[in-house]
Amino acid sequence: MSEHDNQISEEQAGTFERCMSVGGVAVFPADTVYGLACEPDDKEAVRRLYALKGRKPDKPAAVMFFDVSLALESVHELGPLTREALGRLFPGPVTALVPNPAHRFPLACAGSPDTLGIRVPLLEGPLAELREIRWPVLQSSANPSGEKDATTVDEVPVGIREGCDLVLDAGKLPGTPSTVVDMRNYELNSKWTIVREGAMDREELTARLGTGG
């Protein structure tokens, strides 16, 4: 199934949510690059997603939420300083690594069950309808591991597109992947470090999180 429309419609967002609920894998647009998504607790769906990318199964992936409040509910056991900081950080083109004492989303965490990567994209313009999705997804970029990120659907390899159950097309995306920031010690000392440079620069991170980096 393929949808080709620069403006994601309410119907398409609902189709995406249903795809996740039945164990499907989808190509979808984020605020950075095109990604692959599936239900984070469905072993077969996760296996398919990793196989499409040629990604090793022991490599962690982030869990994306389309609403900040739902993301914060998912990590309610975190300390107040970290939760408050996440509320300032999201939404935006950034992935936060946080403690995972409850070992939530074990398939996404792979070999690092004590760490969870969380992402809440900034969904504006053609992506605005995606804000209504209430289903968290395991997400990874829609390209073979180690290769160039896709800024358009046509840049997603045909084999990946044909292996998915749904393709959502929002036109050309900015093209810089999310910044990955380690916040696992934030509760102790308000410290954070950049693990991967990306779309959110250090200046913006400092404005949202303080000078702990």
C-alpha positions, 0 to 999 in steps of 0.5 A, a space after each residue: 500500500 502506498 500513499 503519495 501526498 505531500 500533506 499527510 491526511 487524517 485518514 493516512 494517520 489513522 491507517 498508519 496507526 492501524 498498521 502498527 496495531 496489527 504488526 505491520 512495518 511502515 515507511 513514514 516521514 519524521 521532522 528529519 528523514 524518512 524512517 521505518 516504524 513498527 510496534 515496539 513489542 511485536 517480535 516479528 514486526 521488529 525482526 522484519 524491520 531489522 531485516 529490511 535494513 540489514 541491521 544487527 538485532 543486538 543494536 538498540 533503536 529508539 521508541 518514538 511517540 507522537 505526543 509529548 504527554 504520552 512520552 512522559 507517561 511512558 517514563 513516569 518512574 524517572 526522577 522529576 528533574 529528568 522528566 521536566 527536562 524532557 518536557 523542555 526538550 520535546 518535541 524536536 529533532 533529538 533522541 534522548 537516552 534515559 535510564 530504563 529501570 522498568 526495562 520497558 520496550 526490551 526489543 528496542 533496547 536490545 542488549 542495553 535494557 537499562 537504557 531507553 532511547 526516546 524521540 518525539 518529533 516536531 510535527 508541523 505543516 504536512 506532518 501535523 496530522 501525525 500528532 494525533 497518533 497515540 501508538 508508540 513505535 520502534 523507529 529507525 531510518 529508512 535506509 540500509 544500515 550505514 548508508 545515506 538517509 532518505 530525504 524523499 520516498 524515492 530515496 528509500 531503496 525499492 526493496 525496503 519500500 516493497 517489503 513494507 505494508 505502508 508507505 507515507 509520502 510527505 515530500 522532501 524532508 530536511 535530511 539531517 538525522 536527529 541529535 542523540 543526547 545522553 541524559 542518563 545522569 541528568 537526575 544526579 547532576 543535570 549533566 548531558 552529553 551529545 552522542 551523535 551530532 544532528 539536527 538540534 545543535 548544541 546551542 539549542 540543547 543548552 537553551 533547553 537543558 542547561 549548560 550540563 553538556 
